[in-house]
Amino acid sequence: MKITVLLLEILIGLIGFSYCSECSGEDCGDPNGPLVNCSLLSDDFVRCDPPEDLKGNVSARQLLGHGCLKFGGTRYGEVERTSVVCHVLTGIDCFGNRTFFKSNVPCIKYTGHFFPSTLLYSLLLGFFGVDRFCLGHTGTAFGKLLTIGGLGVWWIVDIILLVTGNLMPSDDSNWNPYF
């Protein structure tokens, strides 16, 4: 008896099932059905816009409700977080809005600066300011070049600054995590 009731419920559920891949409302779709809410899809199935750079404009942040006042930070607590607009990739079936906000995205940008290579530049060619040229600090790099690394003192100080995280790229980007 219980099996027939279970089969009847499954049959009713199958008849009432419909695809909602083009829904515009959050209430579309069967919560017990096979489709997942679009906002819960993993990053493999959505494409998110980069965080919006507000260049320190606090009033724009209050008006929009999202965006980054500053990028980067060497410690977790220093990194600002924001919401970004995400779009579900074509061919992925889900229910709910296919365009949505994803929250708690770090305000970090990468511009191709690698810590290991910069440290090697500093160790091997730091006397000539190559490390500072690579990081975009051209003014101090010329000073370091002309003084031959401050007669070795500037060279050692820069190595210490790099290792402690106090010498970063001039564009306020973070170290690229991929090798």
Salt bridges, closest charged atoms under 4 A:
ASP43 OD1 - LYS102 NZ 2.46
ASP49 OD2 - HIS87 NE2 3.75
GLU52 OE1 - HIS66 NE2 3.74
ASP53 OD2 - LYS55 NZ 3.87
GLU80 OE2 - ARG61 NH1 2.64
ASP131 OD2 - LYS144 NZ 3.05
ASP158 OD1 - ARG132 NH2 2.74
ASP158 OD2 - LYS144 NZ 2.57
